[in-house]
Amino acid sequence: MFAPSLNVFHAWGGRQKPGLYSYICQQYGLTPLTLGDVRGASDALAVIYAELLKKIGGDIKPEYDLILIDEAQDFPKELFEVVFKLAKGKPHEKRIVWAYDEFQSLKDTQIKGPSELFGLAKDGTPNMSDDVLDGFYPGDIKKDIVLSNCYRTPRPALMTAHGVALGLYTNKPNEMFYNHDEWKAIGYKVLNPQTKIIAKGNDVQIERPNENSLNLLEGIMTEQGKRALNLIQTKVENDRESQYEYIASNIKRLIDEENVSPEEIVIINLKSSSNKDEMLRIQFILNNYGIHSVIPGYVESSDVFKPKGFVTITTPFRAKGNEANIVFILNSQLVVNDFSLRMRNAFFVAVTRTRGWCYIVGYGEKMQMLVDEISGIKRDFPIFNFICPDPDDVKARKSYLHKSDSEINEMQRVLDLVNNNEELRRLLQEQLIDKKGD
């Protein structure tokens, strides 16, 4: 009798853990590229899968009856094209399912349609047209399912995450949906304007109804006479060290006084450079409070997440797919500092890991600016109020999302240098004024 098999792959893979890319390389006798080979690329996965298609694209044999792609927002179209070749059946009969949350992308909030994702046939037409998602499967099952309800994340946390990710309470929103249906797809209702299309300069009111946020905690707190908005806590500290102390002392209080299990607490560090040193530092301070912790992927194996009796210290990337009752976000001031806008998506990922409380912690003037944003979101809860931005301005601000990490880091270094040097900032402003005068 035929025994069905199931393969579960990471996108890349390595010596200790097979991935789709490393598996295909092994099957076809190729030497897989390593992270070091593509370091500095704007999208390393796109590079390795493009190289795979270049070498053996015409030789990849259909192998799977059904393929599920989870966290699809994080993968390049080159991976989708390889998946298309691996799936059995005629083009429009291939059983490929992809699930995604566009806001959890660390680079963008738009995912391409099937015609762009799955490559081109020999005649230049898309392997899959966009209408492949139209209609129903047998049994009246919709082909394209939008999950507008959120069961895990309480509404105050979800609206904080969305509001900051979109930049709705800044003077320059960095992403926007201009159609009522797009807002409806992520669980919101457009109260104003009533026109189908939201245009530049419109006063916009967007509500998140109760029925689209079915996490029970908000209702329980309301019934007990407590403010559900208190699920989101913000704290501005004076410097880097004091934010560590604030987090450690509050975790100690939660464990000792509120009987919270350590494994239900996750600390997410938004800072990417010198990340290990920072996380080792917060671990050291936690140890001083008698609190045990793990750092998956840096000290322990990346599979070690939320072991019993341990607080988990991690990054937005490694936190994806996990959740906890209480989340602390470290270095939140970077959300405002980051001109590339990627940090706002990372912030969304971090906040939406919580099933309950979220402590948003940072230091300095930029952190106060983020607190002001969040205060605006809380003030209008459960509605967003903002002025619709110019689509051209939004598009221009998003151009940085597709630059390489090395380019982004260098630009950020120069920007920080200017921001931290009052004399240099004054000279640049004088030059700009002179140019305008010319």
C-alpha positions in Angstrom: 0.0 0.0 0.0 1.2 3.5 -0.8 2.3 5.4 2.3 1.8 9.2 2.0 4.7 11.4 3.1 4.7 14.9 4.5 7.7 17.2 4.3 7.9 20.4 6.5 10.6 22.8 5.3 12.1 26.1 6.2 12.7 28.2 3.1 16.5 27.9 3.2 17.8 25.1 5.5 21.2 24.2 6.6 23.5 21.4 7.8 21.4 20.6 10.8 17.9 21.3 9.5 16.7 20.7 5.9 15.0 23.5 4.0 13.3 23.6 0.6 16.3 25.2 -1.0 18.9 22.9 0.5 16.6 19.9 -0.3 16.4 20.8 -4.0 20.1 21.5 -4.2 20.7 18.0 -2.7 18.3 16.4 -5.1 19.9 18.0 -8.2 23.5 17.8 -7.1 24.1 21.5 -6.5 26.2 23.1 -3.9 23.9 25.4 -1.9 24.7 29.0 -1.4 25.3 30.1 2.2 24.3 33.3 4.0 27.8 34.5 3.6 27.7 34.1 -0.2 24.8 36.6 -0.4 25.5 38.9 2.5 24.4 42.4 1.9 21.8 41.5 -0.7 18.5 43.3 -0.4 16.7 40.0 -0.3 18.9 36.9 0.2 16.1 34.4 -0.4 15.4 36.1 -3.8 19.0 35.7 -4.7 19.4 32.0 -3.9 16.1 31.0 -5.5 16.8 33.1 -8.6 20.2 31.3 -8.9 18.3 28.0 -8.5 15.9 28.9 -11.4 18.8 30.0 -13.5 20.7 26.7 -13.1 17.9 24.1 -13.1 14.6 26.0 -13.6 13.7 23.9 -16.7 14.6 20.6 -15.0 12.7 20.8 -11.7 10.2 17.9 -11.7 6.7 18.0 -10.1 6.9 16.2 -6.8 4.0 17.2 -4.5 0.3 16.7 -4.6 -0.3 19.7 -2.3 2.0 22.5 -1.1 1.2 24.9 1.7 3.2 28.1 2.1 2.9 29.7 5.5 4.1 33.2 6.3 3.9 33.9 2.6 4.4 37.6 3.1 8.1 37.0 3.8 9.0 35.1 0.6 10.1 36.4 -2.8 8.3 35.6 -6.0 11.3 33.4 -7.0 10.4 31.0 -4.3 6.8 30.9 -5.5 8.0 30.1 -9.0 10.0 27.1 -7.7 7.0 25.9 -5.7 4.9 26.1 -8.9 7.3 23.8 -10.6 7.3 21.4 -7.7 3.4 21.1 -7.6 1.8 18.4 -9.7 -1.1 19.0 -12.1 -2.0 21.4 -14.9 -1.3 25.1 -14.1 -4.8 26.0 -13.0 -5.2 22.7 -11.2 -2.1 22.8 -9.0 -2.9 22.6 -5.4 -1.0 25.4 -3.8 -2.2 27.2 -0.8 -0.5 30.3 0.6 -1.4 32.0 3.8 -0.1 35.5 4.8 -0.6 38.5 7.0 0.7 41.5 4.9 1.4 43.5 8.1 3.8 40.9 9.4 6.1 41.4 6.5 9.3 43.0 7.8 9.8 44.8 4.4 6.4 45.6 2.9 2.7 45.5 3.5 1.6 44.5 0.0 1.7 41.0 -1.4 1.7 40.3 -5.2 -1.1 38.5 -7.0 -0.7 35.0 -8.6 0.2 36.5 -12.0 3.3 38.1 -10.5 4.2 35.4 -7.9 4.3 32.2 -9.9 6.4 33.2 -12.9 5.8 33.1 -16.7 5.2 30.3 -19.2 7.3 29.9 -22.3 4.9 32.1 -24.3 5.3 35.0 -21.8 1.9 34.6 -20.1 1.6 34.2 -16.3 1.7 30.6 -15.1 -1.2 31.5 -12.9 -3.7 34.3 -13.7 -5.1 36.4 -10.9 -8.6 34.9 -11.5 -7.4 31.6 -10.2 -8.6 32.8 -6.8 -12.1 33.6 -8.0 -15.1 31.4 -7.1 -15.4 28.3 -4.9 -14.0 24.8 -4.4 -16.4 21.9 -4.2 -18.5 22.2 -1.0 -18.9 25.9 -1.4 -15.4 26.6 0.1 -14.1 30.0 -1.0 -10.8 30.0 -2.9 -9.7 33.3 -1.4 -10.5 33.6 2.3 -10.0 36.8 4.3 -9.8 36.4 8.1 -11.1 39.8 9.4 -11.5 38.5 12.9 -8.7 38.5 15.4 -9.0 36.0 18.3 -5.4 36.2 19.7 -4.5 39.8 20.1 -6.8 42.1 22.1 -8.2 45.1 20.2 -6.2 47.8 22.0 -3.0 46.0 21.1 -4.0 45.3 17.5 -5.1 48.9 16.9 -1.9 50.2 18.4 0.1 47.8 16.1 -1.9 48.8 13.0 -1.9 52.5 13.9 1.9 52.6 14.4 2.6 50.3 11.4 0.7 52.6 9.1 1.9 55.8 10.7 -1.6 57.1 11.0 -0.8 59.4 13.9 2.3 60.9 12.4 2.2 63.8 9.9 3.5 61.4 7.2 1.6 58.0 7.1 3.9 55.5 5.4 1.2 53.1 4.1 -2.4 53.5 3.2 -5.5 51.7 2.0 -7.6 53.8 -0.4 -10.5 51.4 -0.8 -13.3 50.5 1.7 -12.9 46.8 0.9 -9.2 46.8 1.8 -10.0 48.2 5.2 -12.8 45.7 5.6 -10.4 42.8 4.7 -8.3 43.6 7.8 -11.3 43.9 10.1 -12.2 47.6 10.0 -15.3 49.6 8.9 -14.9 53.0 7.1 -17.3 55.5 8.8 -16.1 58.5 6.7 -15.8 59.3 3.8 -18.8 57.4 2.4 -17.4 57.4 -1.1 -16.0 54.1 -2.3 -12.5 55.5 -2.8 -10.7 57.4 -0.1 -9.0 60.4 -1.7 -6.0 62.6 -0.7 -7.0 65.2 1.9 -10.2 63.4 3.1 -11.0 63.4 6.8 -11.0 59.6 7.5 -12.7 57.7 10.3 -12.1 54.0 10.5 -13.7 51.8 13.3 -12.7 48.4 14.5 -16.1 46.8 15.5 -16.4 44.5 18.5 -17.3 41.5 16.3 -14.0 41.7 14.5 -11.9 41.5 17.8 -13.0 38.3 19.6 -10.2 38.1 22.1 -12.1 37.6 25.4 -9.8 39.7 27.6 -11.1 43.1 26.6 -14.7 42.0 27.5 -13.6 40.5 30.8 -11.7 43.7 31.8 -14.7 45.9 30.8 -17.1 43.7 32.9 -14.8 44.1 35.9 -14.7 47.9 35.5 -11.1 48.0 34.3 -9.9 49.9 31.3 -9.0 47.6 28.4 -6.6 50.3 27.1 -4.4 49.5 30.1 -3.4 46.3 28.2 -1.0 48.7 26.4 1.6 50.3 28.7 4.3 52.7 27.5 7.4 53.8 29.4 10.0 56.5 28.5 13.3 55.9 30.2 16.4 58.1 30.4 18.9 55.7 28.8 19.5 52.2 27.6 20.4 50.8 31.0 17.4 52.2 32.8 15.1 50.5 30.3 16.7 47.2 31.2 16.1 47.8 34.9 12.5 48.9 34.2 11.8 45.6 32.3 13.5 43.4 34.8 11.9 45.0 37.9 8.4 44.7 36.3 9.0 41.1 35.3 10.0 40.4 38.9 6.8 42.1 40.1 4.6 40.1 37.7 6.2 36.8 38.8 6.2 37.4 42.5 3.0 39.5 43.0 0.8 38.5 40.1 1.8 34.8 39.9 2.7 35.1 36.2 4.6 32.1 34.9 8.0 33.1 33.5 7.4 31.2 30.3 4.4 33.4 29.6 6.7 36.5 29.4 8.6 37.4 26.2 11.0 40.3 25.7 11.4 41.4 22.1 14.4 43.6 21.2 13.8 45.8 18.2 17.5 46.6 17.9 19.3 44.6 15.2 22.9 45.8 15.5 24.9 44.5 18.4 21.7 42.5 19.2 23.4 39.6 21.1 25.3 42.0 23.4 22.1 43.8 24.3 20.2 40.6 24.9 23.0 39.2 27.0 22.9 42.4 29.0 19.2 42.2 29.8 19.7 38.5 30.6 22.4 39.5 33.1 20.1 42.0 34.8 17.3 39.4 34.9 19.7 37.1 36.6 20.4 39.7 39.2 16.7 39.6 40.0 16.7 35.8 40.2 14.9 35.4 36.9 16.0 32.7 34.4 15.9 33.4 30.7 16.8 32.0 27.3 17.9 33.7 24.1 16.8 31.4 21.2 19.1 31.4 18.2 21.9 33.3 20.0 22.7 31.2 23.0 20.3 28.3 22.9 19.0 26.5 19.8 16.5 28.6 17.8 13.9 25.9 18.6 14.0 26.7 22.3 11.1 29.1 22.8 9.2 29.6 26.1 10.6 26.7 28.1 8.9 26.2 31.4 10.3 28.5 34.1 12.2 30.8 31.7 11.6 34.2 30.2 12.3 34.3 26.5 14.5 37.1 25.0 14.2 37.4 21.3 13.8 39.5 18.1 10.7 40.3 16.0 11.9 37.9 13.3 12.4 35.0 15.7 9.2 35.8 17.6 7.0 35.3 14.5 4.7 32.3 14.8 4.9 32.5 18.7 2.7 34.2 21.2 2.7 35.0 25.0 0.4 36.4 27.6 2.8 39.3 28.3 5.2 41.0 25.9 7.9 43.6 26.6 9.2 45.5 23.7 12.8 46.8 24.1 14.3 49.8 22.3 11.0 51.0 21.0 12.4 54.5 20.3 13.9 53.0 17.1 10.4 53.0 15.5 10.7 56.8 15.2 14.4 56.9 14.3 14.1 54.5 11.4 13.7 56.4 8.1 13.4 53.1 6.1 10.0 52.3 7.7 10.9 48.6 8.2 11.0 49.1 12.0 7.3 50.0 12.0 6.5 46.6 10.5 8.8 45.0 13.0 6.9 46.8 15.8 3.7 45.4 14.4 5.0 41.9 14.6 6.3 42.5 18.2 3.0 43.9 19.5 0.8 41.3 18.0 2.7 38.5 19.8 0.7 39.3 22.9 -2.5 37.6 24.0 -2.8 40.1 26.8 -0.5 42.8 28.0 2.1 44.7 26.1 4.8 46.9 27.6 6.3 49.3 25.1 9.6 50.5 26.4 12.4 52.8 25.1 14.4 55.9 26.0 15.0 59.5 24.9 13.2 62.1 22.9 12.3 59.7 20.1 10.5 57.4 22.5 8.4 60.3 23.8 7.4 60.9 20.1 6.3 57.2 19.9 4.3 57.6 23.1 2.6 60.6 21.7 1.6 58.5 18.7 0.2 55.8 20.8 -1.6 58.3 23.1 -3.4 59.6 20.0 -4.5 56.0 19.1 -5.7 55.4 22.6 -7.6 58.7 22.7 -9.6 57.8 19.6 -10.1 54.1 20.4 -11.8 52.1 18.8 -11.6 54.6 15.9 -8.7 55.9 13.8 -9.0 59.6 12.8 -6.6 60.9 10.2 -6.2 62.9 7.0 -5.7 60.7 3.9 -2.2 61.2 2.5 -1.2 61.7 -1.1 -0.6 58.3 -2.8 2.5 59.7 -4.5 4.0 60.7 -1.1 3.3 57.3 0.4 4.9 55.6 -2.6 8.0 57.7 -2.4 8.5 57.0 1.3 8.2 53.2 0.6 11.1 53.3 -1.9 13.6 52.6 0.9 12.0 49.3 1.7 13.6 47.6 -1.2 17.2 48.7 -0.6 19.7 46.2 0.8 20.4 46.0 4.5 23.9 47.4 4.0 22.5 50.4 2.2 19.9 51.0 4.8 22.4 50.7 7.7 24.8 53.2 6.0 21.9 55.7 5.4 20.8 55.3 9.0 24.3 55.8 10.3 24.6 59.1 8.4 21.1 60.2 9.5 22.0 59.4 13.1 25.2 61.4 12.8 23.3 64.4 11.6 20.6 64.1 14.2 23.2 63.8 17.0 25.4 66.8 15.8 23.7 70.1 16.3 26.4 72.1 14.4 26.3 69.8 11.4 22.5 69.9 11.3 22.6 73.7 11.4 25.1 73.9 8.5 22.9 71.5 6.4 19.9 73.6 7.1 21.7 76.8 6.0 22.8 75.1 2.8 19.2 74.1 2.1 18.0 77.7 2.6 20.8 79.0 0.3 19.8 76.6 -2.4 16.1 77.6 -2.1 17.3 81.2 -2.4 19.1 80.4 -5.6 
